[in-house]
Structures are given as C-alpha cells and as structure tokens.
Amino acid sequence: MELNGAVAVVTGGASGIGEAVAKSMAARGVQVVLGDMDPKGLERVAAEITAAGGSVVWSRCNVTSDVQVSDLMDLAISTYGKLNICVASAGIIKDGLMINLDKETGKVKRAMTTDQFKAVVDVNLVGAFITVREAAIRMANHGYQGLIVPISSVNKDGQIGQLNYASTKAAIALWPKILTGEFHSKGIRNIRVVAVAPGYVGTPMVKGMNQDALAGILQGVHIGRLIEPSEIADIIMHTAQNEAIDATCLEITGGLIANGLAK
Ligand SMILES: NC(=O)c1ccc[n+]([C@@H]2O[C@H](COP(=O)([O-])OP(=O)(O)OC[C@H]3O[C@@H](n4cnc5c(N)ncnc54)[C@H](O)[C@@H]3O)[C@@H](O)[C@H]2O)c1
C-alpha cells in the first residue's frame, strides 16, 4: 500500500501508541481520522499534526458505541473519500489480583469485581471488535485496499494482576487468523488483518504503573528500556506497505526474558 494519500482511522488517537501512529502516518502523507474519548487530547494531537503540515480530522468516539464508531468510519469516507488503514488502539487497564488475602487472617479480604473485569473487556475487546467490524464493512463494500490493525499485547503467558486485560489481549491475538480465514473463504482479498503485540511501551498507560513494578519488569527486557511509541508506529507503517505481512500477530517486545529464555 502506498502511504502517501492513504486514509487511516486511529482509535485511542489522543494518547500513547495511537498518537504516535497518527503523527508518524500524517508525516508520511496519510490522511488521519482520530477517535478517542478524550476531546482535549484529540484537539492537541490534531493541532500538532496540522502544525506539522499533516491532514487530520477528529471526533469524540467511545469505541464501545456501535453508533459512534460507525460515525467515525463514515467521517473518514465523507472527509477523505476512502478508508485504507484502521488501527484499533483504544484501550484501558484496571489491574488487580482476582483475590487478595488479608495478611493477618489469611482469608480473602478483597476480590476483583465483575465491573472491574467487564470494564476492560468492554473497551479492549468489544470496542476493538466494533472498530474492526465497522472498518471491514466499509472496506468490503467499497473494495478499498485495507489493513486492519487491532492492538494486542504480551499474550501467551499473561501477567499476574491483569486477568481482565490479558484475557482481552490474548483473544485479539487470534483475530488475524480467524478473520483472514473468513475473508479468504468469501473471496475478500483486499483486506489484511495484522495484530500488533507490543511489550512495555513508554506511554501514559505504562508510565502510570507502579514504578517499582516497572523497574522489576524492565530487568527482564533484553533491550533494557521501554519501547518508544514511534517504534510501534514504524512497524505498523511498514506493515501497511508490505503486503506480504498478513494474517499474523507481530510481537514487538524488545525481548522479554523469563527463566533465562526469551518468551
Ligand atoms: N503501553 C504499553 O506498554 C502497551 C503494551 C501493549 C499493548 N498496549 C495497548 O496499546 C493500546 C494503546 O495503549 P497506550 O499505551 O497508548 O495507552 P494510552 O492510555 O496512552 O492511550 C489509550 C487511549 O485510549 C483512549 N480510550 C480509552 N477508552 C476509550 C474508549 N472507550 N473509547 C475511545 N477511546 C478510549 C484513551 O482516552 C487514551 O487516549 C491499548 O490497546 C493498550 O492495551 C499498550
């Protein structure tokens, strides 16, 4: 795919990975449509893209809303005439153990609530589903050359304290194969689905983590540092341009080590 002149919808575009993807793409001539819950962040990112000479529009969009996501995709087509790339980056964490024991009694004193589990599933899994579906509908109906990128995460082992989050990201890692199989069986050849599974990226989501826990995590990262959001953006732009990358989940972790071996 030629980046210059392509049209990309980026959810979660007001911060972190989504912001970096939007800015990097705009700098390469991609026309960008940003969706996020955070209008102030959207306004800031859009202003920075415009100031740098890029083309961008934005809309406040909660990815758990069918109507709002549908409207966001339509905004891309009404503004720029097509939709080529969809990066589903909106996501949240609500970390916690499933059950917490009281130190003195040894009995359970607190448990992850159903709402705490469901909130993450709603945004990260249902929201990503709605985003991917609404992009695919338009790419299929109009025959746009398309790339859909749901954002997974470290997804094979999960992480203690992230039962809710890891459940959503493990599921997303399966989507490229399931959806590509579906598209192939129906003769839909113009839509590629490639998930991206980052390790620990230096975004507000991670910078807000417990810093001691983060320092411990980084000891097990081969490159010894957080991944830059722009490094995730680079791989997504390369994927857009390289049609041979299809139906897979790309891990970009900086080398996560466990028991002496890379995972
Ligand atoms: N940062 C990391 O280390 C890391 C690692 C692996 C995967 N990821 C994934 O990458 C994606 C982006 O994460 P990030 O680190 O950039 O986080 P971030 O917090 O910087 O950005 C997430 C954005 O999503 C938006 N958002 C949240 N709920 C929303 C909703 N319901 N509708 C629309 N927008 C919503 C937020 O407002 C925010 O702008 C997430 O899916 C995250 O799970 C991040």
The ligand as an SDF file (V2000), in Angstrom:
LIG
                    3D

 44 48  0  0  0  0  0  0  0  0999 V2000
    1.7690    0.9210   26.6060 N   0  0  0  0  0  0  0  0  0  0  0  0
    2.0550   -0.3590   26.5410 C   0  0  0  0  0  0  0  0  0  0  0  0
    3.0590   -0.8250   27.0880 O   0  0  0  0  0  0  0  0  0  0  0  0
    1.1900   -1.2940   25.7820 C   0  0  0  0  0  0  0  0  0  0  0  0
    1.6360   -2.6010   25.5990 C   0  0  0  0  0  0  0  0  0  0  0  0
    0.8530   -3.4840   24.8920 C   0  0  0  0  0  0  0  0  0  0  0  0
   -0.3600   -3.0640   24.3810 C   0  0  0  0  0  0  0  0  0  0  0  0
   -0.7800   -1.7970   24.5830 N   0  0  0  0  0  0  0  0  0  0  0  0
   -2.0790   -1.4350   24.0210 C   0  0  0  0  0  0  0  0  0  0  0  0
   -1.9040   -0.3370   23.1490 O   0  0  0  0  0  0  0  0  0  0  0  0
   -3.1090    0.4230   23.1060 C   0  0  0  0  0  0  0  0  0  0  0  0
   -2.7780    1.8680   23.4010 C   0  0  0  0  0  0  0  0  0  0  0  0
   -2.2410    1.9540   24.7120 O   0  0  0  0  0  0  0  0  0  0  0  0
   -1.3690    3.1940   25.1790 P   0  0  0  0  0  0  0  0  0  0  0  0
   -0.2480    2.6570   25.9600 O   0  0  0  0  0  0  0  0  0  0  0  0
   -1.1480    4.1030   24.0510 O   0  0  0  0  0  0  0  0  0  0  0  0
   -2.3990    3.8370   26.2470 O   0  0  0  0  0  0  0  0  0  0  0  0
   -2.8540    5.3450   26.4810 P   0  0  0  0  0  0  0  0  0  0  0  0
   -3.5680    5.3110   27.7860 O   0  0  0  0  0  0  0  0  0  0  0  0
   -1.7250    6.2760   26.2980 O   0  0  0  0  0  0  0  0  0  0  0  0
   -3.8950    5.5950   25.2850 O   0  0  0  0  0  0  0  0  0  0  0  0
   -5.1190    4.9340   25.2410 C   0  0  0  0  0  0  0  0  0  0  0  0
   -6.1430    5.8680   24.6470 C   0  0  0  0  0  0  0  0  0  0  0  0
   -7.3910    5.1490   24.5490 O   0  0  0  0  0  0  0  0  0  0  0  0
   -8.4180    6.0540   24.8820 C   0  0  0  0  0  0  0  0  0  0  0  0
   -9.6040    5.3350   25.3090 N   0  0  0  0  0  0  0  0  0  0  0  0
   -9.8040    4.6530   26.4570 C   0  0  0  0  0  0  0  0  0  0  0  0
  -11.0430    4.1490   26.4880 N   0  0  0  0  0  0  0  0  0  0  0  0
  -11.6440    4.5240   25.3350 C   0  0  0  0  0  0  0  0  0  0  0  0
  -12.9320    4.3130   24.7840 C   0  0  0  0  0  0  0  0  0  0  0  0
  -13.8740    3.6180   25.4300 N   0  0  0  0  0  0  0  0  0  0  0  0
  -13.2020    4.8170   23.5530 N   0  0  0  0  0  0  0  0  0  0  0  0
  -12.2700    5.5320   22.8980 C   0  0  0  0  0  0  0  0  0  0  0  0
  -11.0400    5.7710   23.3690 N   0  0  0  0  0  0  0  0  0  0  0  0
  -10.7290    5.2710   24.5780 C   0  0  0  0  0  0  0  0  0  0  0  0
   -7.8350    6.9140   25.9890 C   0  0  0  0  0  0  0  0  0  0  0  0
   -8.5620    8.1260   26.1460 O   0  0  0  0  0  0  0  0  0  0  0  0
   -6.4160    7.1170   25.5030 C   0  0  0  0  0  0  0  0  0  0  0  0
   -6.3020    8.2780   24.7180 O   0  0  0  0  0  0  0  0  0  0  0  0
   -4.0450   -0.1960   24.1480 C   0  0  0  0  0  0  0  0  0  0  0  0
   -4.9200   -1.0760   23.4910 O   0  0  0  0  0  0  0  0  0  0  0  0
   -3.0990   -0.9570   25.0320 C   0  0  0  0  0  0  0  0  0  0  0  0
   -3.7330   -2.0330   25.6680 O   0  0  0  0  0  0  0  0  0  0  0  0
   -0.0480   -0.8860   25.2620 C   0  0  0  0  0  0  0  0  0  0  0  0
  1  2  1  0
  2  3  2  0
  2  4  1  0
  4  5  1  0
  4 44  2  0
  5  6  2  0
  6  7  1  0
  7  8  2  0
  8  9  1  0
  8 44  1  0
  9 10  1  0
  9 42  1  0
 10 11  1  0
 11 12  1  0
 11 40  1  0
 12 13  1  0
 13 14  1  0
 14 15  2  0
 14 16  1  0
 14 17  1  0
 17 18  1  0
 18 19  2  0
 18 20  1  0
 18 21  1  0
 21 22  1  0
 22 23  1  0
 23 24  1  0
 23 38  1  0
 24 25  1  0
 25 26  1  0
 25 36  1  0
 26 27  1  0
 26 35  1  0
 27 28  2  0
 28 29  1  0
 29 30  1  0
 29 35  2  0
 30 31  1  0
 30 32  2  0
 32 33  1  0
 33 34  2  0
 34 35  1  0
 36 37  1  0
 36 38  1  0
 38 39  1  0
 40 41  1  0
 40 42  1  0
 42 43  1  0
M  CHG  2   8   1  16  -1
M  END
$$$$
